Amino acid sequence: MQRRFLAPLFAVAAAALLLVPTTLGKGSAGDTFGASFGANRFPGALNTATINLVYVTDDTVRLDATVQGTDLRSWTIRVYDRGNCQQPSHWVVNRPGTNGLGQTVALSVFTNQSISVFLDPQDVERLQAVAESRNLAFMFAGSGAGSLGSGSPYRTCALGGNGPATTTTRSTSTTSTTPTTTTTGTTTVRTTTGTTTNTTNTTTTTGTSTTTNTSVTTGTSTTTNTSITTNTTGTSTTNTTNTTGTTNTTGT
């Protein structure tokens, strides 16, 4: 009799196990966890940064990170869920990943650059094992930060939250005033198009000079001088001078 009553109870328990998830790990396909690093988290407030863990599928996670600013150096990236920034006690992400071509890529980024790296499968397993209620902490350790526990300001951390972190852009705005002069009026431009003709005058002088001297010794002396000059061609003026002189001398 007891077996008859226990059989339905076992069936109900088995159905319940199928309905309840076997893991309460952190993240699944479509989830994103990220953190924004303001300028106050970097020495001299010279940089800002963002980092995101993006679940492409349940078993594929991509890390996207960028650092912007004027403090130029390489920054190593780490993710942990226990301990503190100077002394983490449990790493979640600390292995090299792969890029889109399947090549091994270190988890680091240089100032004013960005990276997208697919996490190592073992890191994905550790991420999935993190309790959903726990927060992830993201770390940027700049070159020169030294070892863990050194207290270097170049090791900076921030707690992540659910949802993607927004990119913080550092920008400097400079406003300059340029005087502008506006002239309203009508300007008339006169264009003269003309034809210049060069006239070459050729002067041809045709002259006929006839001199007739007649001397008659009969008591009468007659002298006739004729000079004719003719200019034909060009703008020259033709002058004709006729000079007739008569001298009568009567004597012995």
C-alpha positions as CSV (number, residue, x, y, z in Angstrom):
1,M,0.0,0.0,0.0
2,Q,2.8,2.4,0.9
3,R,4.5,1.9,-2.5
4,R,1.2,2.9,-4.3
5,F,1.1,6.2,-2.4
6,L,4.9,6.9,-2.8
7,A,4.9,6.4,-6.6
8,P,2.9,9.5,-7.3
9,L,5.0,11.6,-4.9
10,F,8.2,10.6,-6.8
11,A,6.6,11.5,-10.1
12,V,5.7,15.0,-8.8
13,A,9.2,15.5,-7.4
14,A,10.8,14.5,-10.8
15,A,8.6,16.9,-12.6
16,A,9.5,19.7,-10.3
17,L,13.2,19.0,-10.9
18,L,12.7,19.4,-14.6
19,L,11.0,22.8,-14.1
20,V,13.5,24.3,-11.7
21,P,16.8,25.4,-13.3
22,T,19.8,23.3,-12.2
23,T,22.0,26.4,-12.1
24,L,21.5,29.9,-10.8
25,G,24.7,31.1,-12.4
26,K,25.2,34.6,-13.7
27,G,24.1,35.4,-17.2
28,S,22.6,33.8,-20.2
29,A,22.2,34.6,-23.9
30,G,21.3,38.3,-24.4
31,D,22.6,39.4,-21.0
32,T,25.2,42.1,-20.6
33,F,27.2,43.2,-17.5
34,G,29.3,46.3,-17.6
35,A,30.9,49.1,-15.7
36,S,31.9,52.7,-16.5
37,F,35.1,54.2,-15.1
38,G,34.9,58.0,-14.7
39,A,37.9,60.3,-14.7
40,N,38.0,60.2,-10.9
41,R,39.2,56.5,-11.1
42,F,42.4,57.3,-13.0
43,P,45.5,59.2,-11.8
44,G,45.3,62.8,-12.6
45,A,41.7,62.3,-14.0
46,L,43.4,61.9,-17.4
47,N,41.4,58.9,-18.6
48,T,37.9,57.3,-18.7
49,A,36.9,53.7,-19.6
50,T,34.1,51.3,-20.2
51,I,33.9,47.5,-20.1
52,N,31.1,45.1,-20.9
53,L,30.7,41.3,-20.8
54,V,28.2,40.4,-23.5
55,Y,26.5,36.9,-23.6
56,V,26.4,36.1,-27.3
57,T,25.0,32.7,-26.5
58,D,24.7,30.8,-23.2
59,D,28.3,29.5,-23.7
60,T,29.9,32.3,-25.7
61,V,30.8,35.6,-23.9
62,R,32.5,38.6,-25.5
63,L,34.5,41.2,-23.5
64,D,34.4,44.7,-25.0
65,A,36.5,47.4,-23.5
66,T,37.9,50.9,-24.3
67,V,40.1,53.4,-22.6
68,Q,40.1,57.1,-23.6
69,G,42.3,59.9,-22.5
70,T,45.8,61.4,-22.5
71,D,47.6,59.0,-20.2
72,L,49.0,56.7,-22.9
73,R,49.7,53.2,-21.6
74,S,48.6,49.6,-21.9
75,W,45.9,48.4,-19.4
76,T,45.5,44.8,-18.4
77,I,41.9,43.7,-17.8
78,R,40.7,41.4,-15.1
79,V,37.3,40.4,-13.6
80,Y,36.8,39.1,-10.0
81,D,33.9,38.5,-7.6
82,R,35.6,38.4,-4.2
83,G,38.3,40.4,-2.5
84,N,39.2,44.0,-3.3
85,C,40.9,45.9,-6.0
86,Q,44.4,45.6,-4.6
87,Q,44.0,42.0,-3.4
88,P,41.3,40.0,-5.3
89,S,40.7,36.6,-3.8
90,H,38.8,34.9,-6.7
91,W,39.4,35.6,-10.4
92,V,36.5,35.1,-12.8
93,V,38.2,36.3,-16.0
94,N,42.0,36.3,-16.3
95,R,42.9,34.1,-19.2
96,P,43.8,35.2,-22.8
97,G,40.8,35.1,-25.1
98,T,40.4,34.9,-28.9
99,N,39.5,37.4,-31.6
100,G,37.1,37.0,-34.4
101,L,39.7,35.1,-36.4
102,G,40.2,32.6,-33.6
103,Q,43.6,34.0,-32.7
104,T,44.7,34.2,-29.1
105,V,44.5,37.7,-27.7
106,A,45.7,39.0,-24.4
107,L,43.1,40.8,-22.2
108,S,44.6,44.2,-22.5
109,V,43.9,47.5,-24.3
110,F,46.0,50.6,-25.0
111,T,44.7,54.1,-24.3
112,N,42.4,55.4,-27.1
113,Q,41.9,51.9,-28.5
114,S,39.2,49.3,-28.1
115,I,39.2,45.5,-28.0
116,S,36.5,42.8,-28.5
117,V,37.7,39.4,-27.1
118,F,35.8,36.1,-26.7
119,L,36.4,34.7,-23.3
120,D,38.3,31.4,-22.8
121,P,35.8,28.6,-22.3
122,Q,37.1,28.0,-18.8
123,D,36.5,31.6,-17.9
124,V,33.0,31.3,-19.2
125,E,32.4,28.3,-16.9
126,R,33.7,30.3,-13.9
127,L,31.4,33.2,-14.9
128,Q,28.4,30.9,-15.1
129,A,29.3,29.6,-11.7
130,V,29.1,33.0,-10.0
131,A,25.9,33.3,-8.0
132,E,23.4,35.5,-9.7
133,S,23.2,37.7,-6.6
134,R,26.9,38.5,-6.6
135,N,28.4,41.5,-8.2
136,L,31.3,41.3,-10.6
137,A,34.2,43.7,-10.2
138,F,36.1,44.9,-13.3
139,M,39.8,45.9,-13.1
140,F,42.1,48.0,-15.3
141,A,45.8,47.6,-14.3
142,G,48.0,50.1,-16.2
143,S,51.6,49.4,-17.1
144,G,53.7,50.3,-14.1
145,A,51.1,49.3,-11.6
146,G,53.3,46.6,-10.1
147,S,52.2,43.5,-8.4
148,L,49.0,42.9,-6.5
149,G,48.9,44.7,-3.1
150,S,51.4,47.4,-4.3
151,G,48.7,50.1,-3.7
152,S,49.5,51.6,-7.1
153,P,46.9,54.2,-8.3
154,Y,47.3,52.7,-11.8
155,R,45.2,49.7,-10.6
156,T,41.6,50.8,-10.7
157,C,38.4,48.9,-10.2
158,A,34.6,49.4,-10.4
159,L,31.6,47.2,-9.6
160,G,29.6,46.1,-12.6
161,G,25.9,46.2,-13.0
162,N,23.2,44.6,-15.1
163,G,23.0,46.1,-18.5
164,P,25.7,47.6,-20.8
165,A,27.9,50.4,-19.6
166,T,27.7,53.6,-21.6
167,T,30.8,55.1,-23.2
168,T,32.2,58.2,-21.6
169,T,33.8,60.5,-24.0
170,R,36.2,63.2,-22.8
171,S,36.0,66.3,-24.9
172,T,37.3,69.8,-24.7
173,S,35.2,72.6,-26.3
174,T,36.9,75.7,-27.5
175,T,34.7,78.6,-28.6
176,S,36.3,81.3,-30.8
177,T,34.7,84.4,-32.1
178,T,35.5,85.5,-35.6
179,P,34.4,89.0,-36.6
180,T,32.1,89.0,-39.6
181,T,31.6,92.0,-41.8
182,T,28.6,92.0,-44.0
183,T,28.4,94.6,-46.8
184,T,25.1,95.0,-48.6
185,G,25.2,97.0,-51.8
186,T,25.3,96.9,-55.5
187,T,28.5,96.8,-57.3
188,T,28.5,97.6,-61.0
189,V,31.3,96.2,-63.0
190,R,31.7,97.7,-66.4
191,T,33.3,95.6,-68.9
192,T,34.4,97.2,-72.1
193,T,35.0,95.0,-75.1
194,G,36.6,96.6,-78.0
195,T,38.7,96.0,-81.0
196,T,41.9,97.8,-81.5
197,T,42.9,98.3,-85.1
198,N,46.4,99.1,-85.9
199,T,46.6,101.0,-89.1
200,T,49.8,101.0,-91.0
201,N,50.1,103.9,-93.3
202,T,52.4,103.5,-96.2
203,T,53.4,106.7,-97.9
204,T,54.5,106.5,-101.4
205,T,56.0,109.7,-102.7
206,T,55.9,110.0,-106.4
207,G,57.4,113.2,-107.4
208,T,58.1,114.8,-110.7
209,S,60.4,117.7,-110.6
210,T,60.7,119.6,-113.8
211,T,63.0,122.5,-114.0
212,T,63.1,124.5,-117.2
213,N,65.4,127.3,-117.5
214,T,65.2,129.3,-120.6
215,S,67.6,132.1,-121.2
216,V,67.0,134.2,-124.2
217,T,69.6,136.8,-124.9
218,T,67.5,139.2,-126.8
219,G,67.2,141.5,-124.0
220,T,64.5,139.3,-122.5
221,S,65.2,136.6,-119.9
222,T,62.4,134.3,-119.0
223,T,62.9,131.6,-116.2
224,T,60.2,129.1,-115.5
225,N,60.5,126.8,-112.4
226,T,58.0,124.1,-112.0
227,S,58.0,121.7,-108.9
228,I,55.3,119.1,-108.6
229,T,55.1,116.7,-105.5
230,T,52.4,114.1,-105.3
231,N,51.8,111.8,-102.2
232,T,49.3,109.0,-102.8
233,T,48.5,106.4,-100.0
234,G,47.8,106.8,-96.4
235,T,46.7,109.9,-94.6
236,S,49.4,112.1,-96.0
237,T,48.3,115.4,-97.6
238,T,49.3,116.1,-101.1
239,N,50.8,119.5,-101.4
240,T,51.4,120.9,-104.8
241,T,53.4,124.0,-105.1
242,N,53.7,125.8,-108.4
243,T,56.1,128.6,-108.5
244,T,56.3,130.6,-111.6
245,G,58.8,133.4,-111.7
246,T,59.3,135.7,-114.6
247,T,62.1,138.1,-114.8
248,N,62.3,140.5,-117.8
249,T,65.6,142.3,-118.2
250,T,66.1,144.6,-121.0
251,G,69.5,145.9,-121.6
252,T,72.3,146.0,-124.0
